[in-house]
């Protein structure tokens, strides 16, 4: 065996040390990556929860910032996209909101909720054909969604298809006899010239929310058209008083 020179021994020693240092660095980096990977979902959930809190408080910019943070930690969170879209709708950032709802539908194609939210955004953009399509997709996934009928009824009315608008509002009232559905159906009845039916719905609106001038003022229009000037005058007077109280 040829004796190893001191220089050669030193080179080999340095090589061994560097190899071990490299291996140690890789282990450290791997540990950091594992830690970050394991903590990212938790950080994303915390940001998502805080964003929901901000959204409920109508602090929309803060909510969007939190949802951005959640998605930076975990990019496949459908709820973060959904709620960020809602915050963007509230800020009239309609195109950005629609992109968020598109992402939700991509991640969860069975989500009726996402189609509903996108329909609402399309309504803000006056894209009535898209509203009708999205509401149809939502209802194919959940036939009991009253709000899908409400949105589609508005879209049909805006496009001049009053019979189909009325059909949707009838179903909306059947599923959810709420103030908004009675009011929207009344507006369609007025457009159809059926003021007796409109008065029935608006009377229900007043019963549900007697402090609002909306029902009285709308009913005054139908009472006047039905040949009831004294009733129209009374509704206009009451509606005017309630408006003054609001202001």
Order of alpha helices (4+ residues) and beta strands (2+ residues): alpha-alpha-alpha-alpha-alpha-alpha-alpha-alpha-alpha-alpha-alpha-alpha
